[in-house]
């Protein structure tokens, strides 16, 4: 994990985005947890930025919210967005920039 706080910032973004999407769908944490097949306490931890969901859990959450994972990150600049994948460092998300060619 990075030392500059970027991992923590990303974790907080995930939480805020999960919560805002859940609220737009008019779901409680318990309802989202049931739809995703996880505990309500996990939803709370993710939304509060205390815990980063594993990729499998993240996929369950986005499916339960009715969005694909790519849509979830649409607010970010593709060149700057990274997704933490387990213990692997980072995977770039989005279209390549001109610098990538």
C-alpha positions in Angstrom: 0.0 0.0 0.0 1.1 3.5 -0.7 2.6 5.7 2.0 1.1 9.0 0.7 -2.5 8.5 1.8 -3.7 7.9 -1.7 -4.9 4.4 -0.7 -6.9 5.8 2.2 -8.4 8.5 -0.1 -9.4 5.9 -2.5 -11.0 3.8 0.2 -13.0 6.8 1.4 -14.1 7.5 -2.2 -15.4 3.9 -2.5 -17.3 4.4 0.7 -18.9 7.7 -0.3 -19.8 6.4 -3.7 -21.4 3.3 -2.3 -23.4 5.3 0.1 -24.6 7.9 -2.4 -25.5 5.2 -4.9 -27.4 3.2 -2.3 -29.3 6.3 -1.2 -30.2 7.2 -4.8 -31.6 3.6 -5.1 -33.6 4.2 -1.9 -32.0 1.2 -0.2 -31.1 0.8 3.5 -27.8 -0.8 4.4 -29.6 -3.9 5.4 -31.5 -4.1 2.1 -28.2 -3.7 0.1 -26.5 -6.2 2.2 -29.3 -8.8 1.6 -29.2 -8.1 -2.1 -25.4 -8.5 -2.2 -25.3 -11.5 0.1 -23.1 -9.9 2.7 -23.5 -8.6 6.3 -25.0 -5.2 7.0 -21.9 -4.5 9.2 -19.7 -4.9 6.1 -21.8 -2.3 4.2 -21.4 0.1 7.1 -17.6 -0.4 7.2 -17.2 0.1 3.4 -19.4 3.2 3.4 -17.5 4.7 6.3 -14.2 4.1 4.6 -12.9 1.8 7.3 -12.5 -1.3 5.1 -11.9 -1.7 1.4 -14.1 -4.4 -0.2 -12.4 -7.2 -1.9 -13.0 -7.4 -5.7 -15.6 -10.2 -5.4 -17.5 -8.3 -2.8 -17.3 -5.0 -4.8 -18.7 -6.9 -7.8 -21.6 -8.2 -5.6 -22.3 -4.6 -4.4 -22.3 -3.1 -7.8 -24.6 -5.8 -9.1 -27.0 -5.3 -6.2 -27.0 -1.5 -6.9 -27.8 -2.2 -10.6 -24.6 -0.6 -12.0 -21.5 -2.1 -13.6 -18.1 -1.5 -12.0 -17.0 0.8 -14.8 -20.0 3.1 -14.2 -19.0 3.3 -10.5 -15.7 5.0 -11.4 -17.1 7.3 -14.2 -16.5 10.4 -12.1 -12.7 10.0 -12.2 -10.2 10.9 -14.9 -9.3 7.6 -16.5 -5.5 8.5 -16.5 -5.5 9.1 -12.8 -7.8 6.3 -11.5 -6.4 3.1 -10.0 -8.3 0.2 -8.5 -6.7 -1.8 -5.7 -6.8 -5.5 -6.5 -6.1 -7.6 -3.5 -2.4 -7.6 -2.7 -1.5 -6.8 -6.3 -0.6 -3.1 -6.5 -2.9 -1.3 -9.0 -4.9 -1.8 -12.2 -5.6 1.2 -14.4 -9.3 1.8 -15.2 -10.7 3.6 -18.3 -9.6 4.5 -21.7 -5.9 5.1 -22.5 -4.6 8.6 -22.7 -2.5 9.8 -25.6 0.6 9.2 -23.4 -0.2 5.5 -23.3 0.6 5.0 -27.0 
